Amino acid sequence: VTWSRISYAAVRILDRIKAAVRMGCHEGQMQSVPHLVLINPGFYTRTLRPLLTKWMMVYLRTHQLNGAPDEAISEYLNSELDTEVEGSAAQRVNQYAGDFHLKLLNLSRVWLRVLLPHVLSKTNRVQYGLLSPEDVQKALAEGIPVLKSRKLLAVPFVGKDVPSRASEFTHPDVQIGLTILSYAYEGLRPGDLRQVLLDLHTAMRECEGPFARRRPNILYSTWVERAGGRVR
C-alpha cells in the first residue's frame, strides 16, 4: 500500500464522514450545539460506524498492517465483542497480524463498537469536562484534596458547569476519550499552556544543531504562525 493511495483514501473517507455528520445534524440524529453530540445510537451504527471503520483501516495501514484483505479487517472490526471472532476473516487477519497489530485491531474494535458512540453522546461542561483554576481553588478551600489526575484529566460533572466534588471516571479508555474531547472543546487552560512552553524549552535545550532548525523551535514557530502571529 503506497502513501499516495493512503492519502487519497483518507481524504475521500473524511469527506464522506463530514457529509454523514451534516446529514445527521440536519435529520436530528446528531446536534451541533454546543458541540457535536450523538443523539441516536442507531444512526451511528447504520451510517457512521461503517465510514469510521474505513477510516480506522487507513490508520491501521499506516502502522504496517499490510497483507490482510480490507474485507477481512472490516469484518474483524465489526464483529461482536462478546463472541470469539471466527471464520475466514479471523484466519486471514491472524495470518498477517503479529501481536502488536492484533492489540491494535482489538482496541480499534472496542472503540468503534462501544467507546466512541458512548463518548460522542456526552455533553461537555454538563456531563464531563476539565476543572478550571477556580474549581481547583474552591475545592482546596473546602478542604477537598485535588489529585493530579483530576487536575489534568476530564472529570464527571453533576450539572451545567458543576464538576463532581471528588469522583473520577473508572474506565481508563472512557476517561482518555472524554479528556481529548474536553481539550478540543475547552482549549488549553493557562496552566496547560505554561507547561507546554516549559516542555518545549526543556526539549530545546536537549537538542543539538542550529537554533532555527531544532524541532521544538520549528514546532513553536508553526503554532505561532497558525495563530496569525509571526516569530522574529
Secondary structure, 3 states (H helix, E strand, C coil): CCHHHHHHHHHHHHHHHHHHHHHHHHCCCEECCCCCEECCHHHHHHHHHHHHHHHHHHHHHHCCCCCCCHHHHHHHHCCCCCCCCCCHHHHHHHHHCCHHHHHHHHHHHHHHHHHHHHHHCCCECCCEECCCHHHHHHHHHCCCCCCHHHHHCCEEEEECCEECCCCCCCCHHHHHHHHHHHHHHHCCCHHHHHHHHHHHHHHHHHCCCCHHHCHHHHHHHHHHHHCCCCCC
